[in-house]
């Protein structure tokens, strides 16, 4: 029995709408906000941008790096499996789009309950929209 995977239909994505990658897509532990004071800095000094799936707080980076903090609380879901999937969707969207962010920023992404059941492409589209709204996204090809 032969198994063939049709990427456009089997993964729930519309035809021609695969997640886009900008530049090399590698992230390290140093690319994430880890300490409470870093999260507090972004929440205090930053600006908030609200979307359907996530809320993004963006602040200028004091260390000239693009870094990400993720908050997925129990209000998002009581299930750890759902919360971890939400973190993975946010992390993957950041990984693919990190090199498109022009200026050094720190951002804290807070998952909203609408994120449950989403695909990577939907989250990535919202990331792009919110980062453009914040004037922080520089896509090499502006076809969108």
Backbone bond lengths (Angstrom), bond angles and torsions (degrees), N, CA, C in turn:
res aa  C-N    CA-C-N  psi(-1)  N-CA   C-N-CA  omega(-1)  CA-C   N-CA-C  phi
1 X - - - 1.442 - - 1.524 109.61 -
2 X 1.295 115.80 129.22 1.456 120.85 -176.66 1.523 109.41 -103.70
3 X 1.315 115.88 136.07 1.458 121.77 -179.55 1.519 108.85 -109.73
4 X 1.310 116.04 122.35 1.466 121.13 177.97 1.520 108.63 -119.01
5 X 1.301 115.79 129.78 1.453 121.28 -179.09 1.516 109.30 -103.81
6 X 1.315 115.88 121.05 1.449 120.88 174.63 1.527 106.70 -93.34
7 X 1.307 117.60 108.32 1.465 122.35 -173.02 1.521 112.87 -59.85
8 X 1.305 118.22 -34.00 1.459 119.53 -175.41 1.517 113.14 -75.94
9 X 1.329 118.71 -33.92 1.452 119.62 -175.83 1.512 113.11 -103.77
10 X 1.325 118.84 -36.59 1.451 120.74 -175.72 1.519 112.73 -71.50
11 X 1.300 118.76 -26.86 1.454 120.99 179.42 1.525 112.46 -94.63
12 X 1.322 117.26 4.43 1.456 120.46 176.15 1.516 114.25 79.21
13 X 1.319 118.48 15.88 1.460 121.19 -179.51 1.522 109.31 -100.14
14 X 1.286 115.31 149.43 1.443 119.45 177.58 1.517 109.59 -74.60
15 X 1.305 116.15 157.74 1.462 120.97 -177.21 1.523 110.24 -59.68
16 X 1.329 115.84 128.84 1.460 121.27 177.93 1.512 114.16 78.74
17 X 1.312 119.58 5.61 1.457 122.35 -177.75 1.526 110.18 -114.01
18 X 1.303 116.63 67.03 1.454 121.20 175.38 1.529 107.81 -91.94
19 X 1.324 118.18 153.93 1.462 119.65 176.51 1.522 110.73 -58.91
20 X 1.314 115.94 138.23 1.465 119.36 -179.70 1.509 110.20 -95.98
21 X 1.316 115.29 146.32 1.457 121.67 178.91 1.515 108.43 -117.17
22 X 1.321 115.84 135.37 1.459 120.94 179.72 1.519 107.62 -115.23
23 X 1.319 116.74 112.48 1.457 121.24 179.10 1.517 112.50 70.45
24 X 1.322 116.39 -171.28 1.472 119.46 178.35 1.527 109.72 -67.48
25 X 1.308 115.45 135.11 1.472 119.75 -173.60 1.521 110.60 -107.36
26 X 1.314 116.15 75.75 1.453 121.22 175.96 1.518 108.26 -124.06
27 X 1.309 115.65 139.20 1.454 119.88 174.53 1.525 108.60 -131.93
28 X 1.317 114.89 149.33 1.460 121.45 -179.90 1.526 108.77 -121.15
29 X 1.309 116.15 172.65 1.464 120.27 177.90 1.523 111.47 -60.66
30 X 1.320 116.91 -29.94 1.461 120.76 -179.38 1.530 112.35 -69.06
31 X 1.334 117.44 -12.85 1.459 121.33 179.96 1.521 113.16 -85.38
32 X 1.329 117.12 2.26 1.455 121.02 -178.18 1.519 111.13 -116.76
33 X 1.323 115.19 145.28 1.456 121.01 172.28 1.516 106.92 -77.22
34 X 1.328 117.40 132.03 1.457 121.13 -175.96 1.530 113.15 -120.21
35 X 1.312 117.02 -33.46 1.455 120.19 -171.70 1.524 111.55 -96.01
36 X 1.301 114.82 150.02 1.461 120.90 -178.00 1.529 111.85 -58.71
37 X 1.325 117.13 -38.90 1.468 119.43 -178.79 1.523 111.55 -64.72
38 X 1.343 118.39 -30.12 1.469 121.28 176.53 1.530 110.29 -68.94
39 X 1.324 116.78 -43.12 1.465 120.71 176.79 1.525 110.29 -63.36
40 X 1.341 116.48 -43.36 1.460 120.80 179.54 1.530 111.84 -62.29
41 X 1.338 116.98 -38.60 1.464 121.23 177.59 1.527 110.36 -59.93
42 X 1.332 116.38 -47.08 1.470 119.97 -178.05 1.524 110.54 -66.23
43 X 1.321 117.25 -42.34 1.457 120.20 -178.92 1.529 111.16 -66.41
44 X 1.349 117.45 -34.60 1.461 121.35 -177.74 1.531 112.13 -81.35
45 X 1.326 117.28 -46.91 1.461 122.28 -173.23 1.529 114.01 -91.08
46 X 1.315 116.97 -16.44 1.458 120.53 -172.22 1.513 114.78 -89.96
47 X 1.319 113.52 177.65 1.455 123.05 177.30 1.517 108.10 -113.29
48 X 1.323 116.42 142.90 1.454 121.78 -176.16 1.530 110.54 -101.22
49 X 1.340 115.82 137.54 1.457 123.12 177.11 1.526 107.68 -127.21
50 X 1.324 115.39 121.78 1.460 120.84 -172.45 1.516 110.40 -102.71
51 X 1.329 115.36 130.44 1.449 122.39 174.91 1.517 110.08 -124.22
52 X 1.304 117.04 -178.87 1.462 121.12 -179.84 1.528 111.52 -69.56
53 X 1.330 117.03 -40.62 1.463 121.19 -174.12 1.525 113.76 -97.60
54 X 1.318 117.47 -31.47 1.463 121.43 -176.75 1.526 110.76 -141.78
55 X 1.328 115.00 159.75 1.460 123.37 169.11 1.521 105.41 -115.48
56 X 1.330 116.77 128.34 1.455 120.88 -178.50 1.522 109.22 -114.82
57 X 1.318 115.99 125.71 1.467 122.55 172.20 1.522 106.94 -103.44
58 X 1.330 116.36 126.63 1.461 121.19 -176.17 1.522 109.62 -123.56
59 X 1.341 115.64 131.30 1.466 121.94 177.77 1.523 108.64 -133.82
60 X 1.345 117.74 152.06 1.461 120.06 175.62 1.524 109.92 -62.16
61 X 1.316 115.89 140.41 1.464 120.81 -176.80 1.521 110.98 -81.61
62 X 1.320 117.64 126.30 1.460 119.30 176.53 1.527 112.77 -75.82
63 X 1.330 118.31 -13.30 1.471 121.47 -177.67 1.530 113.36 -113.00
64 X 1.323 118.22 11.96 1.469 123.79 178.27 1.523 113.40 58.74
65 X 1.331 117.40 35.96 1.464 122.76 176.10 1.523 109.22 -128.22
66 X 1.320 115.72 153.52 1.458 121.07 172.18 1.526 106.34 -90.80
67 X 1.343 116.28 117.71 1.460 120.61 -177.75 1.518 110.46 -132.15
68 X 1.318 115.32 153.28 1.457 122.09 -174.43 1.523 110.63 -126.66
69 X 1.321 115.67 138.89 1.453 122.74 170.06 1.514 107.85 -122.44
70 X 1.323 117.19 140.19 1.465 121.82 -176.70 1.523 108.68 -120.89
71 X 1.340 115.30 132.29 1.454 121.25 174.69 1.527 107.90 -122.92
72 X 1.325 115.67 117.11 1.459 122.26 174.15 1.525 105.93 -130.88
73 X 1.319 116.04 97.82 1.456 120.13 -172.63 1.525 112.15 -88.47
74 X 1.313 115.72 177.94 1.462 120.25 178.43 1.517 111.21 -70.66
75 X 1.313 118.04 -16.87 1.471 119.79 173.51 1.520 110.41 -66.37
76 X 1.321 116.75 -28.58 1.464 121.63 177.26 1.523 109.66 -62.90
77 X 1.332 116.24 -50.12 1.462 122.01 177.59 1.519 108.63 -164.26
78 X 1.310 116.27 147.12 1.459 120.28 175.91 1.518 110.81 -76.05
79 X 1.315 117.24 -18.97 1.457 122.63 -176.92 1.529 110.91 -86.33
80 X 1.332 116.63 126.20 1.464 121.27 178.20 1.526 111.00 -64.42
81 X 1.316 116.94 -31.66 1.462 120.74 178.78 1.524 110.16 -62.20
82 X 1.323 117.26 -45.14 1.465 121.17 179.28 1.528 111.67 -66.22
83 X 1.343 116.54 -40.70 1.469 119.60 179.20 1.524 111.03 -64.94
84 X 1.325 117.20 -40.96 1.469 120.30 178.54 1.514 111.61 -66.38
85 X 1.330 118.04 -37.01 1.459 120.94 176.82 1.532 110.20 -64.45
86 X 1.325 116.97 -39.61 1.462 120.68 176.18 1.521 111.50 -61.12
87 X 1.339 116.68 -42.81 1.475 120.36 176.95 1.522 110.84 -62.01
88 X 1.321 116.62 -43.01 1.476 119.91 -179.35 1.520 111.41 -63.71
89 X 1.336 118.43 -40.86 1.463 121.00 178.25 1.530 111.07 -61.74
90 X 1.324 116.47 -44.02 1.466 120.62 -179.79 1.522 110.07 -66.49
91 X 1.324 117.26 -44.95 1.465 121.93 -179.20 1.526 111.09 -62.33
92 X 1.328 117.14 -42.10 1.461 120.87 -179.70 1.527 110.78 -66.59
93 X 1.318 117.77 -41.27 1.468 120.44 178.01 1.522 110.66 -62.44
94 X 1.317 116.85 -42.35 1.465 121.02 177.54 1.524 110.79 -63.82
95 X 1.319 116.80 -43.90 1.469 121.20 -178.74 1.530 111.19 -58.42
96 X 1.320 116.68 -43.11 1.459 120.44 -177.39 1.526 112.68 -73.92
97 X 1.326 117.63 -29.69 1.467 120.94 -173.78 1.522 114.28 -104.30
98 X 1.308 118.20 -2.66 1.467 121.92 -172.82 1.527 113.24 -55.82
99 X 1.306 117.78 -41.39 1.464 120.67 -177.71 1.527 112.95 -74.60
100 X 1.327 117.66 -8.94 1.462 120.95 176.14 1.519 112.94 -88.46
101 X 1.329 116.54 -6.75 1.461 120.72 179.55 1.521 107.41 -83.57
102 X 1.332 115.80 117.58 1.455 120.92 -171.44 1.513 115.20 -74.73
103 X 1.314 117.60 -50.14 1.460 120.51 -175.35 1.525 110.35 -100.13
104 X 1.334 117.12 153.42 1.468 119.12 178.54 1.532 110.62 -69.84
105 X 1.312 115.52 119.85 1.460 121.73 -179.55 1.522 109.98 -136.35
106 X 1.313 114.25 156.54 1.456 121.35 167.07 1.509 105.48 -109.57
107 X 1.322 116.75 136.23 1.456 118.58 177.54 1.516 110.77 -135.94
108 X 1.316 113.79 142.78 1.457 122.18 175.46 1.517 106.42 -113.77
109 X 1.325 115.69 123.82 1.459 121.99 -178.96 1.521 108.06 -107.30
110 X 1.327 115.63 124.92 1.456 122.01 178.90 1.528 107.41 -109.49
111 X 1.322 116.01 122.97 1.463 120.98 -178.42 1.525 110.15 -76.30
112 X 1.325 116.30 138.83 1.455 122.26 173.42 1.524 107.78 -104.35
113 X 1.318 117.44 158.43 1.460 119.94 -173.50 1.524 113.63 -64.76
114 X 1.327 118.76 -17.48 1.461 121.64 176.38 1.527 111.84 -67.78
115 X 1.332 117.62 -15.30 1.467 122.38 -179.93 1.529 111.66 -66.70
116 X 1.324 117.00 -23.67 1.463 120.04 179.94 1.527 109.27 -63.89
117 X 1.311 115.64 129.82 1.462 120.80 178.97 1.512 114.58 85.16
118 X 1.325 118.62 3.63 1.465 122.13 179.32 1.512 111.16 -81.78
119 X 1.303 115.40 161.83 1.454 123.12 173.41 1.530 108.41 -102.11
120 X 1.326 116.18 162.41 1.465 121.36 -178.62 1.525 110.69 -58.82
121 X 1.322 117.35 -38.97 1.457 120.65 -177.34 1.528 111.60 -62.34
122 X 1.329 117.59 -38.78 1.462 120.51 179.33 1.527 110.80 -65.52
123 X 1.306 116.52 -43.30 1.465 120.61 179.49 1.520 109.84 -66.86
124 X 1.328 116.61 -40.75 1.463 120.42 179.86 1.529 111.09 -64.55
125 X 1.319 117.76 -41.21 1.464 120.63 177.68 1.529 111.18 -60.92
126 X 1.338 115.98 -40.06 1.463 118.57 178.50 1.531 111.61 -69.57
127 X 1.331 116.91 -38.82 1.472 120.37 175.21 1.524 109.51 -56.47
128 X 1.321 117.51 -49.06 1.465 121.52 -178.97 1.524 110.13 -59.73
129 X 1.326 116.95 -45.94 1.467 120.81 -178.91 1.526 111.25 -61.55
130 X 1.335 117.08 -45.97 1.461 120.01 -178.13 1.529 112.17 -70.44
131 X 1.325 117.36 -36.82 1.469 120.07 177.67 1.523 111.17 -68.68
132 X 1.334 117.48 -35.26 1.474 119.81 175.14 1.519 110.51 -67.66
133 X 1.329 116.09 -38.13 1.462 120.25 176.83 1.529 110.68 -61.75
134 X 1.333 116.02 -35.08 1.467 121.26 178.50 1.522 112.00 -83.45
135 X 1.312 117.89 -1.51 1.462 123.86 -178.86 1.530 111.57 61.96
136 X 1.333 116.42 38.01 1.457 120.84 -177.41 1.518 112.58 -117.36
137 X 1.320 119.05 -2.53 1.465 121.75 -174.95 1.514 110.55 -109.88
138 X 1.325 115.74 127.89 1.460 121.91 177.86 1.513 108.29 -124.79
139 X 1.301 116.66 93.99 1.464 121.31 -179.61 1.516 109.44 -79.31
140 X 1.335 118.06 136.25 1.459 119.57 177.69 1.522 112.62 -64.27
141 X 1.336 116.97 -29.00 1.464 120.70 177.19 1.505 107.59 -129.30
142 X 1.318 116.59 111.12 1.461 121.05 -178.65 1.518 111.61 -90.00
143 X 1.341 116.35 68.37 1.454 119.46 178.56 1.514 111.31 -87.93
144 X 1.314 118.26 -10.30 1.469 120.76 -178.05 1.475 111.79 -89.59
